[in-house]
Amino acid sequence: MYSNPIILPLDAWGKIYVLQDEKGNTIGTGTREICEVLLCMITKPALGTTVSGEPHVKIPQRLNVRAAITI
Protein backbone atom coordinates (compact mmCIF):
# COMPACT_ATOMS: atom_id res chain seq x y z
CA MET A 1 0.00 0.00 0.00
CA TYR A 2 2.76 2.49 0.99
CA SER A 3 6.47 2.37 0.34
CA ASN A 4 7.31 3.44 3.93
CA PRO A 5 5.44 3.54 7.25
CA ILE A 6 3.12 6.55 7.37
CA ILE A 7 1.40 8.68 10.03
CA LEU A 8 -2.25 9.52 9.26
CA PRO A 9 -4.85 11.52 11.25
CA LEU A 10 -7.72 9.50 12.74
CA ASP A 11 -10.01 12.39 13.61
CA ALA A 12 -11.06 15.63 11.92
CA TRP A 13 -9.39 17.76 14.60
CA GLY A 14 -5.94 16.22 14.22
CA LYS A 15 -5.66 15.12 17.86
CA ILE A 16 -5.34 11.37 17.30
CA TYR A 17 -3.06 9.80 14.71
CA VAL A 18 -2.29 6.27 13.52
CA LEU A 19 1.04 4.83 12.42
CA GLN A 20 0.64 2.31 9.60
CA ASP A 21 3.23 0.02 8.06
CA GLU A 22 3.82 -0.54 4.34
CA LYS A 23 0.89 -2.97 4.12
CA GLY A 24 -1.61 -0.67 5.86
CA ASN A 25 -1.49 -2.53 9.18
CA THR A 26 -1.85 -0.35 12.27
CA ILE A 27 1.32 -0.29 14.37
CA GLY A 28 0.16 2.20 16.98
CA THR A 29 -2.11 5.15 17.72
CA GLY A 30 -1.76 8.30 19.78
CA THR A 31 -0.77 11.93 19.44
CA ARG A 32 1.40 13.05 16.54
CA GLU A 33 4.44 13.05 18.85
CA ILE A 34 3.77 9.47 20.00
CA CYS A 35 3.48 8.28 16.40
CA GLU A 36 6.71 10.06 15.48
CA VAL A 37 8.55 8.34 18.36
CA LEU A 38 7.14 4.96 17.30
CA LEU A 39 8.20 5.66 13.72
CA CYS A 40 11.75 6.40 14.87
CA MET A 41 11.78 3.21 16.95
CA ILE A 42 10.83 0.98 14.03
CA THR A 43 12.93 2.64 11.33
CA LYS A 44 16.27 3.26 13.08
CA PRO A 45 18.56 0.27 13.60
CA ALA A 46 19.54 -0.70 17.13
CA LEU A 47 23.08 0.05 18.32
CA GLY A 48 25.53 -2.81 18.02
CA THR A 49 27.23 -2.56 21.41
CA THR A 50 26.53 -1.21 24.87
CA VAL A 51 28.59 1.37 26.75
CA SER A 52 30.52 -1.44 28.45
CA GLY A 53 31.51 -2.84 25.05
CA GLU A 54 29.41 -5.99 25.31
CA PRO A 55 27.27 -6.78 22.28
CA HIS A 56 23.58 -5.96 22.37
CA VAL A 57 20.96 -8.60 21.93
CA LYS A 58 19.55 -7.98 18.48
CA ILE A 59 15.94 -6.85 18.66
CA PRO A 60 13.55 -7.12 15.71
CA GLN A 61 13.10 -4.00 13.57
CA ARG A 62 9.34 -3.97 14.19
CA LEU A 63 8.12 -4.36 17.72
CA ASN A 64 4.62 -5.35 18.69
CA VAL A 65 3.65 -1.85 19.82
CA ARG A 66 0.30 -1.39 21.55
CA ALA A 67 -1.93 1.61 20.98
CA ALA A 68 -1.18 4.60 23.18
CA ILE A 69 -4.85 5.65 23.03
CA THR A 70 -7.57 3.00 22.79
CA ILE A 71 -10.27 3.71 20.27
N, C-alpha and C positions, 0 to 999 in steps of 0.2 A: 504494500500500500504506500509506504513512504520509504525514502532511501536512508533516513536517519530517524532516531527517536524524535518526537515532536511534542511540544507543550501546547494544549488547546484549552480555551475557556469552556467551562461547563455551564455557566449561568450568564444571563444578559448583562449583569453588573460587573463582571470581571473579577469576582471575589474568590471563586473556586475554579481551579484548573485541573486538568488531567494530563499525565505524562503517558504517551503511548509509544510502543516500540514500532519497529519497521512493519510489522504485520497488522498493526491496529489494536494489539492487545494492551489493556490498561496495566501500567506498571505501578502507578500510584496517583493519588489525588491530594489536593491541598491548596495552599496559597501559591502564588506565582513563585515566591522565594523557595518554598518547599520543593516544588517541582524542579526548579533550577538546581538545587542541591542534589536531588535524586538523579538528575541528568548528569551532573558532574560525577557522581558516584559510579554510574554504570558505564560512562564513556572513557574515563581516565584509568589507565592501567595502575595496578597496585605497585608499590615500591618493592624492590627485590630484596633488600636487607633491612634489618632493624638498626637502631642506633648502636647497639652492642656488636654489630657485625654478623650476627647470626641470621641465616636466611629466613625470610617470611614463609609462612604457609600460603601457598597460592590459593586465592579465593576466586570463585567464578566471576566473570565479567558482569553478569546480570544476577542480582540478588533477588530473592523473593520478598519484595518490599510491600508492606501493607499500606492501605490508604491512611493518610494522615487525618482526613475528615471523612466520616462515613456518610454515605448518601442514601 
